[in-house]
C-alpha cells in the first residue's frame, strides 16, 4: 500500500463509502482503531457491542488483504484497555492475519 493510500484510510470509519463527504467518526458513536494489516488506521464502529463480542475480535471484508474479497482478522490484545463505556475511540484491535 502506498503512503497516499495509507493517508486516505487513516481516520475513516470501516464500511463507509470511499466518497462519503464525511467518512470520519461521529460524536455519538464508540470506535476501535484498527492497528496493522491492510486496514491500519481505520476506525471500527463498536457502538452497542457486548464485552464478549469485543473479545471475539472481527473478520472484516477487504480487497486489500492477501486474498481479494477475503477477510482481515483483528483482535484485542491481552492486557490492552477494554471499553468501559464512553464515546470516541476506546480500544484497539490488532491485525492477526488474513483468511479467504
ChimeraX attribute file (.defattr): number of C-alpha atoms within 10 A of each C-alpha:
attribute: neighborCount
match mode: 1-to-1
recipient: residues
	/A:1	7
	/A:2	7
	/A:3	7
	/A:4	8
	/A:5	9
	/A:6	15
	/A:7	11
	/A:8	13
	/A:9	19
	/A:10	16
	/A:11	16
	/A:12	21
	/A:13	23
	/A:14	22
	/A:15	14
	/A:16	12
	/A:17	11
	/A:18	13
	/A:19	7
	/A:20	9
	/A:21	8
	/A:22	12
	/A:23	16
	/A:24	16
	/A:25	19
	/A:26	13
	/A:27	8
	/A:28	9
	/A:29	14
	/A:30	22
	/A:31	22
	/A:32	24
	/A:33	24
	/A:34	25
	/A:35	19
	/A:36	15
	/A:37	18
	/A:38	22
	/A:39	24
	/A:40	17
	/A:41	21
	/A:42	24
	/A:43	26
	/A:44	23
	/A:45	19
	/A:46	19
	/A:47	15
	/A:48	10
	/A:49	11
	/A:50	10
	/A:51	11
	/A:52	8
	/A:53	11
	/A:54	17
	/A:55	14
	/A:56	11
	/A:57	17
	/A:58	18
	/A:59	17
	/A:60	18
	/A:61	19
	/A:62	18
	/A:63	12
	/A:64	15
	/A:65	20
	/A:66	16
	/A:67	13
	/A:68	11
	/A:69	14
	/A:70	17
	/A:71	21
	/A:72	24
	/A:73	22
	/A:74	23
	/A:75	19
	/A:76	22
	/A:77	16
	/A:78	8
	/A:79	6
	/A:80	10
	/A:81	11
	/A:82	16
	/A:83	19
	/A:84	9
	/A:85	10
	/A:86	12
	/A:87	15
	/A:88	19
	/A:89	17
	/A:90	16
	/A:91	21
	/A:92	21
	/A:93	23
	/A:94	20
	/A:95	22
	/A:96	16
	/A:97	16
	/A:98	19
	/A:99	14
	/A:100	11
